[in-house]
Amino acid sequence: MAELYCTARTLFLYTTELIEHPLEGVISGGEPDYEHLVAEVRGFLRAQRVRGPLYLGLSSEFLLLRTALFPVLEGFPLAEAVLAEAERSPFWGQHDLTIDYELLDTVDEHRRRVLFAAMPAQAVAALSRRLRPRRLEPLPLAVWRASRSQFEGRESWIVLETLTNSMALFEQGRLIDFRQLAHPLAEGGQALVDEVVRSLQLFGRYEPVEAAWLFGLPEPPPAPEGLPAQEVVQSAQPGVLKAAAWRREPPGLDLRPRRRRLGEGLPREAQRALLWSSLWLALGAAGYAVLNVQLQGQRSINEGLQRDIARLEAVRPEEQEPLPEGVTTGLLERVSGALPEGTWLDGIQVDEFKLVLRGHALDPRAPQVLARRLEAPPAWTQWDEEGEDFAWEVSLELPQ
């Protein structure tokens, strides 16, 4: 496996050692030239005889990376809200965008904080088709995941990295927020310290953190005096990023095109229809026609949703066996209404004393949220390598 970290000026390749390759002309007139970037990367990889899985991390010159608060709106999918926010960017909004997002925190019942990335769909297609990366994501994320291993057990820390000249704050192992720094990390000095202090205040923290991790390639940034941290650690070891680059844990995004599973991202009406379909298949009463919807963005869902639900209702058996004791329409409505965003059902199984729900999720925390909403035991969750998402199972005790 090989890891390739791409900035506007340099390619950093790591297999067993770090190799640098200068880049020229990949930013033209202030805009990224993706075709030139692909050609440079392909030529560099061929020269180094790189084979096998490739991780590709891109700096902020090539994509949009943001955090934002989003309202919880009934019937308005989070993916659609994230896409709309990304399209507000005066630079990136002029393109058709590919997005990926991750829920950072639920502020309250009406608001949630989301980390998201966006990139022109045409550029994503070119990179995926010609480089075939196993993972394509914003560059800082691998550094952030590596910091979680470096500071496991710490209450708080900041990450200052020179690859994108950014700063991120972590508390209790979770990403709180990040921002691009105006002052170059490589220059250090009091101006940098002042900006770090102001950034922490913007994030809502007014006390020093336990540790500051200063990371850079091929050498770490200098450690200026007065950083608001009890401990300062410098690192320029690309090996610490190797495992983190491939690790499937937050914060993690992937901009590669991928096939969506049945039901993923559908509004609750469609999820409810799928739930009924799964139920009658489990009881052996009858089979439903398969809802075969490939999502081409939430806009196409709105157009075809009513036809899909009508088709499902049309093939429901006229004579249905009674539901098992304890399984009521109210319970099924409760299940469908409790599904978090980015979580979908594949099927259910009715046992003698419990209802077993099975499905997939984009966020490993979402099944635990579902279990809490249903007052069920903690969910079983496992990474699905083939589907590139998280398989889950929730067992709901039936009333006796």
VEXDREN-2710 file (C-alpha; in Angstrom, 1 decimal):
% VEXDREN-2710
k/r/px/py/pz
1/MET/0.0/0.0/0.0
2/ALA/1.2/3.5/-0.7
3/GLU/0.1/6.9/0.6
4/LEU/0.3/10.0/-1.5
5/TYR/-0.2/13.4/0.0
6/CYS/-0.7/16.2/-2.6
7/THR/-0.3/19.9/-2.0
8/ALA/-0.2/22.7/-4.5
9/ARG/3.6/22.6/-4.7
10/THR/4.7/19.1/-3.7
11/LEU/3.8/15.4/-3.8
12/PHE/4.8/13.4/-0.8
13/LEU/4.8/9.6/-1.4
14/TYR/5.3/7.1/1.4
15/THR/5.8/3.4/1.0
16/THR/8.8/2.4/3.0
17/GLU/10.4/5.8/2.9
18/LEU/9.3/9.4/2.1
19/ILE/9.8/10.6/-1.5
20/GLU/9.2/14.2/-2.5
21/HIS/8.3/15.4/-6.0
22/PRO/7.9/19.1/-6.9
23/LEU/4.7/20.2/-8.6
24/GLU/4.4/23.1/-11.1
25/GLY/1.4/24.3/-13.1
26/VAL/-1.3/22.4/-11.1
27/ILE/-2.8/25.8/-10.1
28/SER/-3.6/27.9/-13.1
29/GLY/-5.1/31.3/-12.8
30/GLY/-6.0/30.6/-9.2
31/GLU/-7.9/27.4/-10.2
32/PRO/-6.7/23.8/-9.9
33/ASP/-5.9/22.1/-13.2
34/TYR/-7.0/18.6/-12.5
35/GLU/-5.9/17.1/-15.8
36/HIS/-2.4/18.4/-15.2
37/LEU/-2.5/17.1/-11.7
38/VAL/-3.5/13.6/-12.8
39/ALA/-0.8/13.6/-15.4
40/GLU/1.9/14.6/-12.9
41/VAL/0.7/12.0/-10.4
42/ARG/0.5/9.2/-12.9
43/GLY/4.0/9.9/-14.2
44/PHE/5.4/10.1/-10.7
45/LEU/3.8/6.8/-9.6
46/ARG/5.1/5.1/-12.7
47/ALA/8.6/6.4/-12.1
48/GLN/8.5/5.0/-8.6
49/ARG/6.9/1.7/-9.7
50/VAL/4.1/2.0/-7.3
51/ARG/1.6/-0.8/-7.5
52/GLY/-1.4/-1.8/-5.3
53/PRO/-3.8/0.2/-3.2
54/LEU/-3.3/3.9/-3.2
55/TYR/-4.4/6.5/-0.6
56/LEU/-4.7/10.0/-2.1
57/GLY/-5.0/13.0/0.2
58/LEU/-5.5/16.4/-1.4
59/SER/-4.8/19.8/0.1
60/SER/-7.3/22.7/0.4
61/GLU/-6.3/24.1/-3.0
62/PHE/-8.1/21.1/-4.7
63/LEU/-11.3/20.8/-2.7
64/LEU/-13.6/22.4/-0.2
65/LEU/-13.4/21.3/3.5
66/ARG/-15.7/23.0/6.1
67/THR/-17.6/22.6/9.3
68/ALA/-21.1/24.1/9.6
69/LEU/-24.2/24.0/11.7
70/PHE/-27.3/22.6/10.0
71/PRO/-30.9/22.8/11.2
72/VAL/-32.9/19.6/11.6
73/LEU/-35.7/19.9/9.1
74/GLU/-38.4/17.3/8.6
75/GLY/-38.4/16.0/5.0
76/PHE/-35.2/17.8/4.1
77/PRO/-32.3/15.3/3.9
78/LEU/-29.0/16.3/5.4
79/ALA/-27.2/15.4/2.2
80/GLU/-29.3/17.9/0.3
81/ALA/-28.5/20.6/2.9
82/VAL/-24.8/19.9/2.8
83/LEU/-24.8/20.1/-1.0
84/ALA/-26.7/23.4/-0.9
85/GLU/-24.2/24.8/1.6
86/ALA/-21.3/23.7/-0.6
87/GLU/-22.8/25.3/-3.7
88/ARG/-23.0/28.6/-1.8
89/SER/-19.2/28.9/-2.2
90/PRO/-18.4/31.5/-4.7
91/PHE/-15.5/29.4/-6.1
92/TRP/-16.7/25.8/-5.8
93/GLY/-20.4/26.5/-6.4
94/GLN/-19.9/27.1/-10.1
95/HIS/-19.2/23.3/-10.5
96/ASP/-21.4/20.2/-10.2
97/LEU/-20.1/18.9/-6.9
98/THR/-19.4/15.5/-5.3
99/ILE/-19.8/15.7/-1.5
100/ASP/-19.2/13.6/1.6
101/TYR/-20.1/14.5/5.2
102/GLU/-19.9/13.3/8.7
103/LEU/-21.9/14.3/11.8
104/LEU/-19.6/15.8/14.4
105/ASP/-22.1/16.6/17.2
106/THR/-25.7/17.2/17.9
107/VAL/-25.8/20.7/19.4
108/ASP/-29.5/20.4/20.4
109/GLU/-32.7/18.9/19.0
110/HIS/-32.8/21.5/16.3
111/ARG/-29.1/21.8/15.2
112/ARG/-26.2/19.6/14.4
113/ARG/-22.6/20.3/13.5
114/VAL/-21.3/18.6/10.3
115/LEU/-17.8/18.2/8.8
116/PHE/-18.1/18.1/5.0
117/ALA/-16.0/18.1/1.9
118/ALA/-16.9/18.9/-1.7
119/MET/-15.1/18.6/-5.0
120/PRO/-16.0/19.1/-8.7
121/ALA/-17.6/15.9/-9.9
122/GLN/-15.7/15.9/-13.1
123/ALA/-12.4/16.1/-11.2
124/VAL/-13.5/13.2/-8.9
125/ALA/-14.3/11.1/-12.0
126/ALA/-11.0/11.8/-13.6
127/LEU/-9.0/11.0/-10.5
128/SER/-11.0/7.9/-9.8
129/ARG/-10.8/6.6/-13.4
130/ARG/-7.1/7.3/-14.0
131/LEU/-5.5/6.8/-10.6
132/ARG/-8.0/4.3/-9.0
133/PRO/-7.3/5.4/-5.4
134/ARG/-8.8/3.2/-2.6
135/ARG/-9.5/6.4/-0.7
136/LEU/-9.7/10.0/-1.8
137/GLU/-10.1/12.6/1.0
138/PRO/-9.0/16.0/2.2
139/LEU/-5.4/15.9/3.3
140/PRO/-5.7/17.0/7.0
141/LEU/-8.0/14.1/8.0
142/ALA/-5.2/11.5/8.1
143/VAL/-3.1/13.8/10.3
144/TRP/-6.1/14.3/12.6
145/ARG/-6.8/10.6/12.9
146/ALA/-3.1/10.0/13.7
147/SER/-3.3/12.5/16.5
148/ARG/-6.0/10.5/18.2
149/SER/-3.6/7.6/18.5
150/GLN/-0.8/9.9/19.6
151/PHE/-2.8/11.5/22.4
152/GLU/-5.2/8.7/23.4
153/GLY/-6.5/9.3/26.9
154/ARG/-5.8/13.1/26.7
155/GLU/-8.7/15.4/27.5
156/SER/-7.8/18.0/24.9
157/TRP/-5.2/18.8/22.2
158/ILE/-4.6/20.8/19.1
159/VAL/-3.1/19.8/15.8
160/LEU/-1.0/22.3/13.8
161/GLU/0.1/20.8/10.5
162/THR/2.1/22.5/7.7
163/LEU/0.7/20.4/4.7
164/THR/-2.4/22.6/4.7
165/ASN/-1.4/25.2/7.3
166/SER/-4.4/24.4/9.4
167/MET/-5.2/24.0/13.1
168/ALA/-7.7/21.6/14.6
169/LEU/-9.1/21.2/18.2
170/PHE/-9.9/17.9/19.8
171/GLU/-11.7/17.3/23.1
172/GLN/-12.5/13.9/24.5
173/GLY/-11.2/12.4/21.4
174/ARG/-13.7/14.2/19.1
175/LEU/-12.9/16.9/16.5
176/ILE/-14.5/20.1/17.7
177/ASP/-13.6/22.4/14.8
178/PHE/-10.7/23.5/12.6
179/ARG/-9.6/26.5/10.5
180/GLN/-7.0/27.5/8.0
181/LEU/-4.4/29.7/9.6
182/ALA/-3.4/33.0/8.1
183/HIS/0.1/33.0/9.6
184/PRO/2.5/30.4/8.1
185/LEU/3.3/27.7/10.6
186/ALA/6.8/27.4/9.2
187/GLU/7.5/31.0/10.3
188/GLY/6.4/30.5/14.0
189/GLY/6.8/33.5/16.2
190/GLN/4.4/35.5/18.4
191/ALA/2.0/36.3/15.6
192/LEU/1.3/32.5/15.2
193/VAL/0.8/32.1/19.0
194/ASP/-1.7/35.0/19.0
195/GLU/-3.6/33.5/16.1
196/VAL/-3.7/30.1/17.8
197/VAL/-5.1/31.7/21.0
198/ARG/-7.8/33.6/19.0
199/SER/-8.7/30.4/17.1
200/LEU/-9.2/28.5/20.4
201/GLN/-11.5/31.3/21.5
202/LEU/-13.5/31.1/18.3
203/PHE/-13.9/27.4/19.0
204/GLY/-15.3/28.3/22.5
205/ARG/-12.2/27.3/24.5
206/TYR/-10.4/29.8/26.7
207/GLU/-8.1/27.6/28.6
208/PRO/-4.8/25.9/27.4
209/VAL/-5.1/22.4/26.0
210/GLU/-3.1/19.5/27.4
211/ALA/-1.0/19.0/24.3
212/ALA/-0.1/20.6/20.9
213/TRP/1.0/18.4/18.0
214/LEU/3.1/20.1/15.4
215/PHE/3.3/17.9/12.3
216/GLY/4.9/18.5/9.0
217/LEU/6.7/16.9/6.0
218/PRO/9.6/16.6/5.5
219/GLU/10.2/18.4/8.8
220/PRO/8.0/19.7/11.6
221/PRO/7.1/23.3/12.0
222/PRO/9.0/25.2/14.7
223/ALA/7.6/25.3/18.2
224/PRO/7.1/29.0/19.2
225/GLU/7.2/29.9/22.9
226/GLY/3.9/30.7/24.5
227/LEU/1.6/28.1/22.7
228/PRO/-1.5/27.6/24.9
229/ALA/-0.6/24.0/25.6
230/GLN/0.9/22.1/28.6
231/GLU/3.0/20.0/26.3
232/VAL/4.3/20.5/22.7
233/VAL/5.2/17.6/20.5
234/GLN/6.9/17.9/17.1
235/SER/6.8/15.2/14.5
236/ALA/7.8/14.7/10.8
237/GLN/7.5/10.9/10.7
238/PRO/5.3/9.8/7.8
239/GLY/5.0/6.4/9.3
240/VAL/2.6/7.6/11.9
241/LEU/0.2/8.5/9.1
242/LYS/0.3/5.2/7.4
243/ALA/-2.2/3.3/9.6
244/ALA/-4.2/6.5/10.1
245/ALA/-4.6/7.1/6.4
246/TRP/-6.5/3.8/5.9
247/ARG/-8.3/3.7/9.3
248/ARG/-12.1/3.8/9.1
249/GLU/-12.9/6.0/12.0
250/PRO/-13.9/9.7/12.5
251/PRO/-13.0/12.1/11.2
252/GLY/-13.1/10.3/7.9
253/LEU/-14.5/11.3/4.5
254/ASP/-14.2/9.7/1.0
255/LEU/-15.0/11.6/-2.2
256/ARG/-14.8/8.6/-4.5
257/PRO/-18.0/7.7/-6.4
258/ARG/-19.7/4.7/-4.8
259/ARG/-22.8/2.7/-5.3
260/ARG/-25.6/3.6/-2.9
261/ARG/-27.5/0.8/-1.2
262/LEU/-31.2/0.3/-1.4
263/GLY/-32.9/2.8/0.8
264/GLU/-29.9/4.9/1.6
265/GLY/-30.8/8.6/2.0
266/LEU/-34.5/8.1/1.2
267/PRO/-37.1/10.1/3.1
268/ARG/-39.0/8.4/5.9
269/GLU/-42.0/7.6/3.7
270/ALA/-39.8/5.4/1.5
271/GLN/-38.1/3.9/4.6
272/ARG/-41.5/3.1/6.0
273/ALA/-42.5/1.3/2.8
274/LEU/-39.3/-0.7/2.8
275/LEU/-39.9/-1.6/6.5
276/TRP/-43.3/-3.0/5.6
277/SER/-41.8/-4.9/2.7
278/SER/-39.1/-6.5/5.0
279/LEU/-41.7/-7.4/7.6
280/TRP/-44.0/-9.3/5.3
281/LEU/-41.0/-11.1/3.7
282/ALA/-39.9/-12.1/7.2
283/LEU/-43.3/-13.5/8.0
284/GLY/-43.5/-15.4/4.8
285/ALA/-46.8/-13.8/3.8
286/ALA/-45.6/-12.6/0.4
287/GLY/-42.8/-10.9/-1.4
288/TYR/-42.6/-7.4/-2.5
289/ALA/-41.3/-6.0/-5.8
290/VAL/-37.8/-4.7/-5.3
291/LEU/-37.4/-1.0/-5.0
292/ASN/-34.5/-0.4/-7.4
293/VAL/-33.5/3.2/-7.0
294/GLN/-30.0/4.4/-7.8
295/LEU/-29.7/7.8/-6.2
296/GLN/-28.4/10.4/-8.6
297/GLY/-28.7/13.1/-6.0
298/GLN/-31.6/14.0/-3.8
299/ARG/-33.3/16.0/-6.6
300/SER/-34.1/12.8/-8.6
301/ILE/-35.5/11.1/-5.4
302/ASN/-38.1/13.8/-5.0
303/GLU/-39.3/13.2/-8.6
304/GLY/-39.6/9.4/-8.4
305/LEU/-40.5/8.9/-4.7
306/GLN/-44.3/8.8/-5.1
307/ARG/-44.2/6.3/-7.9
308/ASP/-41.9/4.0/-5.9
309/ILE/-44.1/4.0/-2.8
310/ALA/-47.2/3.4/-5.0
311/ARG/-45.5/0.4/-6.6
312/LEU/-44.7/-1.1/-3.2
313/GLU/-48.2/-0.6/-1.9
314/ALA/-49.7/-2.1/-5.1
315/VAL/-48.0/-5.4/-4.5
316/ARG/-48.9/-5.7/-0.9
317/PRO/-50.9/-8.9/-0.3
318/GLU/-54.6/-8.4/0.1
319/GLU/-54.8/-11.1/2.8
320/GLN/-52.1/-10.7/5.4
321/GLU/-51.4/-12.9/8.3
322/PRO/-51.8/-11.2/11.6
323/LEU/-48.7/-9.6/13.1
324/PRO/-47.0/-11.5/15.8
325/GLU/-48.0/-10.6/19.4
326/GLY/-46.3/-7.3/20.4
327/VAL/-45.6/-6.2/16.8
328/THR/-48.0/-3.3/16.1
329/THR/-48.3/-0.6/13.4
330/GLY/-47.5/1.9/16.2
331/LEU/-44.2/0.0/16.9
332/LEU/-43.3/0.0/13.2
333/GLU/-44.0/3.7/12.9
334/ARG/-41.8/4.3/16.0
335/VAL/-39.0/2.4/14.4
336/SER/-39.2/4.2/11.1
337/GLY/-39.4/7.6/12.8
338/ALA/-36.3/6.9/14.9
339/LEU/-33.9/6.2/12.1
340/PRO/-31.2/8.9/12.1
341/GLU/-29.9/10.5/8.9
342/GLY/-27.5/8.4/7.0
343/THR/-29.0/5.2/8.4
344/TRP/-31.1/2.7/6.5
345/LEU/-32.8/-0.7/6.9
346/ASP/-31.9/-3.8/4.9
347/GLY/-34.5/-6.0/6.7
348/ILE/-36.0/-7.2/9.9
349/GLN/-36.6/-10.5/11.6
350/VAL/-39.4/-11.3/14.0
351/ASP/-38.4/-13.7/16.8
352/GLU/-40.6/-14.9/19.6
353/PHE/-39.7/-12.1/22.0
354/LYS/-37.9/-9.5/20.0
355/LEU/-37.8/-7.6/16.7
356/VAL/-34.3/-7.7/15.1
357/LEU/-33.5/-4.7/12.9
358/ARG/-30.6/-4.9/10.5
359/GLY/-29.2/-2.2/8.2
360/HIS/-26.3/0.0/7.3
361/ALA/-25.1/3.4/8.3
362/LEU/-22.5/6.0/7.1
363/ASP/-21.7/7.0/10.7
364/PRO/-20.8/4.3/13.3
365/ARG/-22.5/6.3/16.0
366/ALA/-25.9/6.5/14.3
367/PRO/-26.9/2.9/15.2
368/GLN/-26.3/3.7/18.9
369/VAL/-28.5/6.8/18.5
370/LEU/-31.2/4.5/17.0
371/ALA/-30.9/2.1/19.9
372/ARG/-31.2/4.9/22.5
373/ARG/-34.3/6.3/20.7
374/LEU/-35.9/2.9/20.8
375/GLU/-34.8/2.2/24.4
376/ALA/-33.1/-0.9/23.2
377/PRO/-29.8/-2.5/24.2
378/PRO/-26.7/-1.0/22.5
379/ALA/-26.4/-1.7/18.8
380/TRP/-24.0/-4.2/17.3
381/THR/-21.9/-2.4/14.6
382/GLN/-19.2/-3.7/12.2
383/TRP/-17.4/-2.1/9.3
384/ASP/-18.5/-3.5/6.0
385/GLU/-15.5/-3.5/3.7
386/GLU/-17.5/-4.4/0.5
387/GLY/-20.2/-1.7/1.1
388/GLU/-17.7/0.8/2.6
389/ASP/-20.2/1.6/5.4
390/PHE/-21.2/0.2/8.8
391/ALA/-23.5/-2.8/9.1
392/TRP/-25.6/-2.8/12.3
393/GLU/-28.1/-4.7/14.2
394/VAL/-30.6/-3.6/16.9
395/SER/-32.7/-6.0/18.9
396/LEU/-35.9/-4.5/20.3
397/GLU/-37.7/-6.4/23.0
398/LEU/-41.4/-6.9/22.2
399/PRO/-44.0/-6.2/24.9
400/GLN/-45.5/-9.3/26.4
END
